[in-house]
Amino acid sequence: MSAVRQGLLGGLIATSVVFGAIVTSGAASAGANIVSDLAPPPVRVEHVPPRDGYIWAPGHWEWNGHFWAWTSGSYIFDRRPAQWIPDRWEQTETQWRYLPGHWDR
């Protein structure tokens, strides 16, 4: 294998490893214990048509430590007989805690 090909292959592998680490850490932090002292704004109502084989996972507010940002909902593959429990914010005394969406049987 030529030196150029080896260099390109090594760069591709290194990029894949770094990207995989970023995706994995993002997925792990998605369920992190996120707490806010400020109440989230009212949930936005999203009107979407039904889609065979999918359910609608409604959008939710995300707290980034400075302000609230809306994340739109999306279709997710239906996993019957499980039921989708949407992302939500739960008040505990004076704070709000984020509870990620999940499947429940």
C-alpha positions in Angstrom: 0.0 0.0 0.0 1.4 3.4 -0.9 2.3 6.0 1.8 -0.5 8.3 0.5 -3.1 5.5 0.9 -1.9 4.6 4.3 -2.0 8.3 5.3 -5.6 8.7 4.0 -6.7 5.4 5.6 -5.2 6.5 9.0 -6.9 9.8 8.8 -10.2 8.2 8.0 -9.9 5.8 10.9 -8.9 8.6 13.3 -11.8 10.7 12.1 -14.2 7.8 12.7 -13.0 7.2 16.2 -13.3 10.9 17.1 -16.8 11.1 15.5 -17.9 8.0 17.4 -16.7 9.4 20.7 -18.6 12.6 20.1 -21.8 10.8 19.1 -21.5 8.4 22.1 -20.9 11.3 24.6 -23.8 13.2 23.2 -26.1 10.3 23.5 -24.9 9.7 27.1 -25.4 13.3 28.1 -28.9 13.4 26.5 -30.2 11.5 29.6 -28.1 13.6 32.0 -29.7 15.1 35.1 -30.7 18.5 33.7 -32.2 20.9 36.2 -33.5 24.5 35.9 -34.6 27.1 38.4 -36.8 28.6 35.7 -40.0 27.0 34.6 -40.1 26.0 30.9 -42.5 27.9 28.6 -45.8 26.3 27.7 -45.5 23.2 25.5 -46.1 24.0 21.8 -48.8 22.1 20.1 -47.7 20.4 16.9 -50.3 19.2 14.4 -49.0 16.3 12.3 -50.8 13.7 10.1 -50.7 10.1 11.2 -48.1 7.9 9.5 -48.4 4.1 9.3 -45.9 2.2 11.4 -44.8 5.4 13.2 -45.9 7.5 16.2 -45.2 11.2 16.8 -42.8 12.0 19.6 -43.8 15.5 20.5 -41.3 18.3 20.8 -40.0 19.7 24.1 -38.2 22.6 25.6 -34.4 22.2 26.2 -32.6 24.3 28.8 -29.0 25.2 27.9 -28.1 26.9 31.2 -29.0 30.4 29.8 -32.3 30.2 27.9 -35.0 27.8 26.7 -34.9 26.4 23.1 -37.7 24.5 21.4 -36.8 21.1 19.9 -39.4 20.0 17.4 -41.0 16.6 17.5 -40.4 13.7 15.1 -41.8 10.5 13.9 -40.3 7.4 15.6 -40.9 3.8 14.7 -43.8 2.3 16.6 -42.7 -0.4 19.0 -46.1 -2.0 20.0 -47.2 -3.0 22.5 -44.9 -0.5 24.2 -46.2 3.1 24.7 -44.1 6.2 24.1 -43.8 8.4 27.1 -42.8 11.9 25.8 -39.9 14.1 27.1 -41.1 16.4 29.8 -40.2 18.7 32.7 -41.2 17.8 36.2 -41.4 20.3 39.0 -39.7 19.4 42.3 -40.2 22.1 44.9 -38.6 25.2 43.2 -36.7 23.4 40.5 -37.6 21.8 37.2 -36.0 18.4 36.2 -35.9 17.1 32.6 -37.2 13.6 32.1 -36.2 12.2 28.6 -38.8 10.4 26.5 -38.8 6.6 26.6 -40.7 3.4 25.8 -42.9 1.9 28.5 -44.5 -1.5 28.5 
